[in-house]
Amino acid sequence: MKDPRRQLGDQGEDLAAAALKQQGYKILERNYVTPLGEIDLIARQGKVLVVVEVKTRRGASFGAPQEAVTYAKQGRLRRLADYYLKAQRLTGTPVRFDVVAVTLEDNVPQVEIIPNAF
């Protein structure tokens, strides 16, 4: 049986991927694992590679989901993106960092895509 937090995260990523696809993003990778950590979603929008951090919450008691993307997390995502670009031989490709905030208040999903979040 899966950890309930992991289940929540997976549900949020599913909702985020669907919302991104509706906005014209092409999902390239999900849960891309590197020796440095994991990238939730990697997508392409036009010629731009988009590294997506998904944050999911059941309510607002711990703040908005996007508030959990701290400065330290942003730095780690930049390093992960650099790793991905080198591994895929995509250095020089324009990269953007988006955050998708998912809130499941009373199991009603609200999904907010924050382009160019940092």
Secondary structure, DSSP 8 states (H G I E B T S, - for coil): ---HHHHHHHHHHHHHHHHHHHTT-EEEEEEEEETTEEEEEEEEETTEEEEEEEEEESSSTT--GGGG--HHHHHHHHHHHHHHHHHTT-TT--EEEEEEEEEEETTEEEEEEETT--
